Amino acid sequence: MLSKINGAVSLMILIINTICSALILFPVALLKFCFPFKKTTVFFNILLNRIANDWVYRNNLTINLTKRINWRITGDGVSDPSGRYLVISNHQSWVDIVILQKVLYGKIPFIKFFLKKELIRVPILGLAWWALDFPFMKRYSKEFIAKNPHLKGKDIEITRKACEKFKIVPVSIMNFVEGTRFCKGTHERQQSPYSNLLKPRSGGVGYLLSAMGDYLTGIINITIAYPSGKKDFWSFLSGQIKEIMVDIQKISFTKELLGDYINDTRFQEFFQNWLNGIWNEKDKKLSVMLGENLEHS
């Protein structure tokens, strides 16, 4: 009963915080739309990101006040709010986004990520994401592209336009490299070689680095583990998730990672091997993190 009350109160606070933030954010977004000049765009983007960061701050405050979570955070210390970062992570639940916002708040710029086009219909949040220049992507199957060849490369064009906007002010770009949330069914269908992860998709990260590499400060590799096995959003809101493990690693950013991912097949192969190596280490790390919990239980 207490967990249900905790969840209901947390959800209500989240909704109120979101609505109040939107009431501030939308007028600023409208002004940005009405005055599409370079200097005003920079000013409004900084202001919009500040509003979004304040929203994250209040969400984090709610978590601290209503949850009793043992946060086990390891790895590198990151503190550069004025930099530009690519953040990669494993993906298991919507809770991952809340966790990333909490552990990285104030340490790097506001996190933006690529969204499925359908999510623009989410009440309030969809419009807020659009106002904050979150890119909306629509994935097409190979069969659909074959029937509609004019759509080939559409996602690349959207990514290119997004990267141009990302160059204006400091930003952190989030990429869930697996492309979807981990589940046993998908893991089996993919015949994934990893015990705790799906296969990484190198295309999105490769193109981002090709388009943004000269502007990026570095890459942050996040590994998230839920020792109890519970990872759904309601379990988080209701306080049923008692422990969360997060490992933060800064990856050396070298010129070798910059290349033409779209047209250079040799670079594609090199980059895929590099990312597979990162994923192999992440899989081992997850096994250790979850194994440690079993030993302590």
N, C-alpha and C positions, 0 to 999 in steps of 0.2 A: 504493500500500500504506500509506504514512504517513497519507494522508488518511482511510483506513478505520479505522486505529488511533485517530486523533484523534477521529473521529466516535463510535467505540465507547466510548472513555474518557469523552468528553463526555456521551454518553447515559447511561452508567452513573452518573456523578456527579449528573446531573439527576434520575435515578430515586431515588437514595439521598437526595438533598436533599429531594425531594418526600415520600418516605415518612417521613423523620425529622421534617419540618415537620408532616405530617399527624398524627403521634403526639402532638405537642404541641397542635395546633389542635383536634382532635376532642373531647378532654375539656373544653376551654374552651367549645366550641360546645354540648356537652351541659349544662354548668352554665348557660349562657345560656338554653337551652330550658327548664330546670327552674325558673329564677327569672326569669320574664318581666315584671319590673317596670322602670319607666322608668330609675331610677338604676343598677340592676344591668345593664340592657341597654346603657346608655352605656358603663359600665365594661368590659363584656365585648367590646363592639364595638371599643373602643380597643385592647384587648389582642389581639383577633383580627387587627386590621389591622397591629399591630406584628409579630405572628408572620408574617403574609403578607409584610410589608416585609423581614423578615429572610431569608425564602426568596428574594426578589428580589435582595437584597444578595449572597447566596451564589452565585446564578446569574450575576450580573454579575462576581463574582470569578473564577468558572470561565471565563467568556468572556475576561477579561483575561489569564488564565494560559495558556489553550489556543489562542487565536486571534490571528492577526496581521492585524487589520482596520484599514484606514485610515478612521477616522471623520471625515467632513467635515460638521461641524455649523455651520449658519449661522442668523442671525436674532436674535430677542430673547432676552435672558436672563430666565429665569423662576425665581423663588426665593420660594415662599410655602407652606411645608408645612402651614400652618394654614388655608389658604383652601379654597374650594369651586370647582372648575373643570369646565367642559364641554370635553372634548378631542375634536376632529374630525380625521380623517385619511383619506387615500386607503388602499386596501386591496389588497394583491397576494398576500400569503402569511401563513401562521402566524408567520413570522419577524417580521412587523410588530409583533406583540404583544411579543415579546422586545426588539425595538429600542425601543419606546415605554417599556417598563419600565426599560431601561438609561439612556436619555438623560434621562428625567424623574425617576429615582430620587432621593429626598431633596429635590427641588425643589418638588414638589406632593404632596398626599396620595396614598395608595395608589389605583391605578387600578382601577375596576370597570367592567364592560361588560355589555351585554345579550347573552344566549346563546340559541342554539337549544335548545328543550326537550329534544331528543334527546341533547345533550351532558351531561345529568345522569347518563347511564349510563357516562361515561368513568370507568374505575377510579381511585379515590382523588381525582382532580381534581374529578370531578362532585360528590361529597359536600363537598369543600372549598369549591367555588364556592357551593354551597347554604348552607354554614355562614357564609360571608362576605357573604351577602345579595346575591349576583349574581342579577339577575332572569332567569328562564327564559321565553322567548317561543315561542309556536307560531304560525307564519304560516298563514293560511287563504286559499285562493284565492277570488276573487269568486263562482265557481260553487258552492264549498262553503258559503260564507256564505248564498247564495241558498237553498240546500237546508236550511241550519241557521241561520235568522235569529237564534236566541237567542245565538249566538256573536259576533254583530256587536259590535264595541267591546271585545272581551275583551282584546286586546293593550293598549288604552288603559287599561283597569282595572288590568292588571298593572303598566303604567308608573306609574300614579298611586300604587299601593301602594309600589312601589320608591322613588319620589321621597319619600314620607313617611319611609321608613327612612333615605334619604340625608341628610335634614335634621338627623339626630341628631348626627352627628360629621362633621368635615371629610372630604371625599371628592372624588375626581376621577372623573367619569363619561365613559367612552369611547364614542364613537359612530362606527362606520365608515359614513359617510353613503351610500356606494354600495350598501350592503345585502348585498353579496357580493364575493368576490375578483375582481379584474380578470383577464379572459382574452380573447383575440381573438374567440372564438366568441360570448361574451356581448356584447362590444363591437359586433360586427356585427349581432347579433339586435336589439339596442336601437337601432341606427342612432344611436349616441351622437354628439353634435356635437363631442365633445372627442377630441383625438388620443391622450391617455394615460390617460383616465379614463372610467368609466361615468357614467351620469346620476345626479346626487345625488337621494336620497329625502328630501324635506323634512319629512315627517310626524313621524318620530321625534324629530328635533332641535327642531322647532316645538313639539311637545307637552312635551318636557323643559323648554324655556325657559318655557313657559306655567306649568308646575307648579313649577319650581324657580328661576325668574328672580330673585325677591326674595332668594334665599339664595346665588346664585352670585357669586363674586368676578370671574370673567371667562371668556372663551373662548380656548382655545389651538388654533391651526390648525397641524397637522403635515403636512409633505410628505416622503414617503420615496421615494428612488430607489435602484435597484440597477444601477449602471453596467455591470456585466459581463453582465447579463441573467439570471444565476442568482439564484433567490430562494426555492427550496424549502428545507424545514427540514433535510434531510440535507446539502445543500450547505453550509448554515450550520454545522451540527454538525461536519462533517468539515473545516472550514477552507477550503473552496473559494471562499467569498465573501470577496474581499480588500478590497473598498471599499464603504462604505455612506454615502449622502448623506442628511442630515436637515435640513430647514429648519423652524424654530420661529417662529411669529408669534403675537403676542397681538392679538386682535381687540377693538376698542373695543366695550364693552358698553353700549348705550344703551336708553332706555325704549322706543324705536321697535320693538325686538326682542321686547317683551313684549306679548302679546295673546292672544286666544282663538282658537288655531289650529283647534280642532275646529268651532266654530260660526260664526266670522266669515270669510266668503268673501273679503272685501277684504283682511283681514290675511293670509289664506292666500296670496293672489296676491302681496302685498308681500313676504312672507317667502320664497316660492319664487324670486322675482326676486333677492332679496338673496343667497340661497344659490347660485343659478346664477352670480351675479357672483363670489362667492368661488371657485367651482369653475372658472370661466373663468380667473381669475388663477393658480390652482393648476396648471391645465393648461399655461399659458404658462411657469410656473416649472419644471415638470417637463421641458419641452422644452429649456429653457436648461440645466438641470442635466445632462441626458443629452447634450445637444449639446456642453457643455464637455468632457465625458469623451471624446467622439469626437475633438475637436480635440487633446486631449492624447495620444491613443493613436497 
